[in-house]
Each structure stands twice: as structure tokens, then as C-alpha cells.
Amino acid sequence: MKSQSAGTPRAMRSLNEALILDKIITGGPQSRADLSRQIGLSKPTVSSAIAHLIGRGLVRETGRGDNTQGRKATLLEFNTKCFYVIGVDLGATRIRIALADMGGQICHYKQLAVPKDSMADMEFEALLVQGIAELLEESGVAWENIKAGAVGIPGIVDPASGEVSQLVTPLKGLENTLSRTSLARLFPVPVMTENDVNLAALAEHSSSGETGSSSLLYFSIGEGTGGGIILGGQIFRGLGGGAGELADMKLGGERLEDVLSASGLLRLASRMAGEQGVDQHHLPAEFSGSPETLFEAVRSGDSWAQSVIEAYCARLAEALTTICAVLAPETIILGGGLGGNGDVLLHRLESGISGLNRKPRLLVSRHREKDVVLGAIQIAAQAAFRHIREA
């Protein structure tokens, strides 16, 4: 709350409004009488606070209740369009930007291509600022209606300082530009930063309906590899934000990322073709040297492609077994360009980890390419709610 003397009428009014707003947000549409009973405030006090919340645009009247006797009470609900937040996913090849209301619903979404060549600090800043400006212009929302923003970064984000390290290519060299302090200078609203896979894990956990005490590992497999860990309903960041950096794990004496990434899968396919004496000209017609076409060859029933994926899944299952021995997560979510192929991977992995005493659920990301941006929206909305309560 703003600095106010405890017990003053203004402080009490602010406290009452915060209590009522929380009840409406968490409990859904309610009448003034319902709120009075739940919070223990008099009806006149509740009505006065509600009038002020309506005046601020935070609460609105909606319909009538279902009470069976007498006049039906007017219901009150949180106005999710009172303010908006921005979520950003900085990827290796594209930037995804979303404008969402306070209920977390995406109102406008766009993607920007990231140049393959490394960019200078000012060039990247201009790309990001212009992209968000275009998003707001297209959606007709002004900055004064934005309460907060959050950015998912493909690298380690120190939770204390906001400093960034170990960025993916082609973003290497932009560590200072993507620090929390630098990004905050670009925009007129509070800005949060977080590792991108952590945000994906948060989005998956929030949409799963699991309890706050549940544990989840989000394993992103694509051009690179990374993990996001949810413990007790919260992101587990570890020392300096380094938790979940699975790329440097060892698998058969090699870095996990070198084995399980897209390039690792293609190297495996090439090696197996040589070992099995498969001439490059006699590879399946669907396979054109990309992971996507390899998965399509598996779906079409090609035996060579299936043998490659079986070998790949054996390696992936070995990695998951090792991770489960340490974390024992209740759920593992596969994401990323490779991990999204659940129809090919999941049943093979289920068989590969069958020996675990405590076997987790294996799922594929529900949100696919929007998982990071949805996680960013979630932490931006949380920050926005804090600012609203303190206003």
C-alpha cells in the first residue's frame, strides 16, 4: 500500500477495497451481501468500497444472482479489461509478443523474425520496441492501459540481479541488453524477466489444474535443450538461476544437448544410415535431412526412420530416468520443436522408463509455441495485480 497512517479512514478504505477485490477475483461473481458475509464488513461499508472499485474500472456489475426468494441480487465481477499486460518470448529464430487482459486471455499476438546474423545492442532494442509498438497500435491499446510486462529469455537469468548469461545463438552478445535493468529502461511499465523454459513450465503447471504441492519438469527439446522445474507450485531457480540447465548433463560421455537436440538427432540418423549400409539416395522419400521430415517418415511407416527414432528415444529415456532419480517429478512435459511430436515419442518413452519405481506422467505441451509467452503473461499479470492493490 502507499504510505498511509495505520487506522486512518483512507488506509482502512484501501484495506477494505483490497479485501473485496481479492474475494471477487478468487471467488468469481458475487453480490454485495455475499461479500459482506464473507469478509465481515457492514453492507454500507461494502457498498461504498464497491462504488469506488467500480469508479476505478476494476469491478463491474453483471447479471443477477439465483436466490430463490425476493429480489435477485446484482452480481459483481472483476473487470478483466481494466488493464492489460504484455508477454514476450525471445526465441533463437523469432520473437513472440502477446497482449493479454488481466484474466490472462490473449487479445493480440504477433511474431517477429530474428535475423540469423548476430545483432548489435541498439538494433535488437529497436526491433523489440518497434514490435511492441506495432502490437499496441494494431490492438488499439495505449501504454497508459498497460500495467506490466514480462520477457522470457533463452539463457540463465539471475533471479536476484536480473543479469543474463549463456544466451543461445544468435542472441549471444546481448547479455547486457537483455538484463532486467536494461529492458526496464525501454518501456514505461514494470518489466519482469525470467528464463524461457521456466515460463513454459509455469504455464503448463497453471493450466493443468494440479495442486500447489505438485512437481513438474518441462523438458524442451529442439535446436537446444533445457528444463523448467516446478516444485510446490513455484518455479525452482536454483543457485543464480541455473536450475534446469540440462544441456551440460552427460549422456554416454557426451553433452546431453549434443545428443538430444535437433542436430544430435540428425547426426544419429546419418550415423545409423552408414552403419546399416543405407545409401543416402535410398533413404525414405519423406526424409530430406530435417527432423520434421524424419518424424513424417516414421508416421508413414518407414522402418529405417522408425529404427532411428527408437534409438533416439532410448537415449531420451535414459536421460529422463537419470533426471527422475534426482527430482522424482510427478509430471514431465515435453516441449520444443522435437518434444512436440508426442504421437511418435510418448509411447516409446513410456516403455523406456518402465523400470522406474516412481513413474511420472508423460505429456506433451498443451500450448506448443505459445507456452513461453503464456508464462510471461502470467507473471506480468501477477505483478500488475500487486500494483493495483498498492494504488
N, C-alpha and C positions, 0 to 999 in steps of 0.2 A: 504494500500500500504506500501511497505518498505519505511524506512526513506529516502526521497529524497527532494531536494530543489525544492519548487514550481516553475514552469516555466522552469526548465532545460529540455534539449532535452530528457533525459531519463524519467523524470517524465511525460512529455507530451506524449511520446510514450506509456508508461504504461497506461495512462488515455485513449488514443485512442484505444488501444487494448482491454481494459476492456469494453468500449462503444460498440465496434464492436462485441465482443464476446457475450455480453448481447443481442444485436439485433439478432444475429444468433440463440442463444439458444431460445429466446422467439418467434421469428418470423419465424423460420424454414428456409429451403434452400433459399438463396438469392444470387444475383450477386453482384459483386463489385460496379457496377453502382447503384444498388438499395441501397446499404449501404451508398454510397457517398451522395445520395439524402436525405436519411432519417436522417443521422447524421450531414450533413452539412460540411463534410470534403472533401478536394480535392481528386480526383481519385488517384493521386500518393501517397498521404498520406495513403489512404485506402489500396492501393496495397502493400505498404511497411509493414503496420501493419498486413495484411493478410499473407504475406510471413513469418513474424515472428511467427504468430499463427500456421501456417502450420508446421513450423520448430519445434515448441514445441509439435506438435501432437494434438493440441486442435481443429483444424479445418481441414477439408479435402474437396477437390473438388469432386462434384458429379453431373454427367449429365449436360444437357443443359436446358436453360430456354425455355419458349414458345413464346418468342417475335416473332411477325409475319413478321417483316421486317429485312433484313440484317442478319448478322452472329449471331447465337444464343449464348447468354452469358453463360459462365460456372457458375454453381451454387456452393455455399459454404454451408456446413452444419457443425454443431458441431459433433465432433468425440466422440461418447458416450463410445468408448472403450479406450479412452486416459488414464483413470484411473478407479479404482474400489473402492467400499465401502463394508463394512461388516455390516450386521444387525443380532442381536441376540435376541432371545426371551427366557428368563429364566422362564420356567414353573415349576409347582409343581412336575410334573412327567417326563418331558422331556425338553431338550434344543434344540431349533430350530436355525439353523445357515444358513445364506444365503450370497452368494457373488453376488453383482449386479454391473452393469455398471453405468455410470453417467446418464443414462437415466432412471434409476430405474428398469431396467429389470433384473430379477434373472437369473444368469448364472450357479450357482451351489447351491445346497441345501442339507442339511443333518440334521438328528435328532440324539440326544444322550439321552439315558435313564438316569434319575436321580434316584440314589438309594433311596429306601424307608426310610432307616435309615438316621439320620442326619449325615452330613459330616463335617469334620474338615476344617478349612480355606484352608490349603495347599492342601488338597485332592480336594476340589472344584476348586481351581485355576488351578490345574494340569489337571482336567477334561476339563475345559473350554479352556485352552491354547492348549491342545492336540487336541481337537475337531476342533478348528480353523486352527491349523497347518495341520491337515488332509484334511480339506476343501480346503486349498490353494494348497496342494500337488496334490489332485485329480483334481483340476481345472487348474493346471499348471500356476498359477499366484503367483508372488513373492511379498513380503512385500513392496518392493520399488514401486510397481504399485498400492498400496492401499493408498488412501488419508485420509480416516476417518472410524470410526466405531461407532455404537450406540447399546446400550443394553436396552432392555425392562425388567423392574424389577417388580415382583409381590409384591409390597409394596409401601409405601409412599416415594417419592423421593423429598427431599427439593430442589427446583429449584436454590436457591442461593448457598448453600454449597455442594450439591450433596450427603448429608448424607441420609441414608436409615433407615426406621423404619417400624414396623408392617409387616414383611415378612410373607408369607404363609409357612405352614408346607409342606415339610421338610427342607425348607431353613432357618428357624429361627436359629439365632445364627451366620449367615453370614453377618450381617448388616455392619460390618467394611470392610469385604472382598468385598462387592458389592458397596461400596461408589465410587463416581466418581474418587476420588483421588487414591484409591487402584487399580481400574480397569485400570486407565491410566498408572500405573506403569508396567502393564503386557504386554503392546503392544506398538510398535514403531510408532503409529499414534495417532492423537487426538481421544479421546473417549467421546461420549455423553451418558448420562443416562437419562431415563425417565420411569415413571410408565407405565406398560404394556398396561393397558386399555386405557390410554391416547393415546398411539401409535396406537392402534386399531381404536380409534375414528378418528384420523388424517388420517389414510389410507382410511377409509370409506368415509370421507368427501372429500378427494382429488380425489377419483375415481368416486364420484357421479356427478361431473360437476356442483355442486351447487355454487352459488356466494360466494364471500368472506364475505358477511354480514350475511350469513345464520347461523343457530344454529342447533346443533345436540347433541343428547345424545346417547352414546354407552353403552348399559346395558349388561354386561357379567354375565351369569348365568351358573354355573357349580358346581365344588367342592366348590367354594366360589362365592361371588357376588361382583361386582364393577362397577363403572361408569366412563366413559370418556366424558368430556364436551368440545364441540367446540362452541365458541362464536366469532362472527365476523371473522370466518375463522381461528382462533387461539385456541390452547389448553388453557383452563381456569384451572389454577392450584390451585388457592385459597391460603389461608394462609399456608405457609410451605409445599405446595404441597398436602394439604389434601382435595381438592375439589374432589367430585365423590366417596368418601368413603361411599358408600351406605349401607354397611354391618351393621352398627350400627343404622340405622334408625329403628324406632319401627313400627311394623305391628301387630295389635291386641295384643299389650302388649309384643310381642316377638321381638327379633332382626330379621331384615329383612333377613339376611343371614341364620339364623336358620330355617326360614320358607321357603325360596325360593331356597336354594341350593339343590344339588342332595340328600344329606342326609335328608333335610327337606321334599322333595317330597316323599321319601321312608317312612318316619315317617307318613306322611299324608296317604299314601296308606295302611300302616299297621293299623292305627287307623280306617280308613273307613272300612277296611275288618272286624275288630272287631265289629264296630257299626252296620254293616249291616248283621252280622252273617255269613260272608263268610268264610268257612273253608279254611285254608291255602292249603289243598290238592285239593280244588276245584277252586283255582284261575286259570285264563286263562293259557293255556299251554305255551303261549309265554312269560309269566312273570316269571322270575327267580330271582327276588329280585334286579334288577338293573333298573335305569332309562331308559336305552336303550330298554330293553325288555318291559317295561311298554308302551313306545311310540309305539312299534311294535304291542302290543295288541290293542292299540287304532286304529291303521291303519287297523287291521284285523276285526274291528267292535265289539270288546268285550264291552258289556255295562258297566261292573264294571270298567274296565280301563278308559272308557270314563267319567264315573262319577268322578273318581279321578282327571283326567285332567281338567274337568270342575271346580272342587273345587280349584284346583291349579291355574288355570287361573283367577278365581275370586280374589284370593289373589294377584296375579301378577298385575292384572288390578287396584286393589286398590292402590298398591304401585306406579304404573305409574301415576295414577290420582293425587296422592299427589305430586309427583315429577313435574308433568306438572303445578301444581298450583304455583310452585315456579319458574321454569325455562321457561315454555312455549316453549319448543323446537319445531322447525319446523319438525324435523325428529327424530325418535327413532329407533336405530338399535339394534336388539337382537343378541348376540353372546355367545360364550361359548358352553360347551357340551349340556346343556339343551336348551339354546336360539336358537341354530341352527335348531331346529325342527319346522321350520316355517309353514310347511304344517298342523301341528297339532295345533300350538299356535295362529297364526296370526288372523284367522277369529274369534276365541273365544275372543281374546283380543280386536279386533275391536268392538265387541258387548259390551264388558265390559267397554270401555272408551267412549261409545257413548254419554254420558251425558256432556262431556267436551264442553265448549263454543268454545275453540280454539283447535281443534283436530289435533294432529301431524300425519304425515305419519308413519306407522309402517312397518319396513322392517327387513329382516334377513341379517346378514353379507354376503357380496359378496365373501369375501376371506377366510372365515372359519378359519382353523387353521393357515393360513399364515398372518392374519390381523396384528398381533403384529410385526412380522418380516418385513412386508412391511412398516409399520410406522417407524420402526427403520432405514430401508434403506432410507426413505425419509429425516429424519433429518440428517443422515450421509451424504447424497448427498448435502444437503444444506450447511453443514459445509465444505465439500470438495470444493464446488464452491467458498466459501469465501476464502479458502486457495489458490485456483488457481488464483483468482483475485488479491490477495496480493503478489503473487510470482513475 
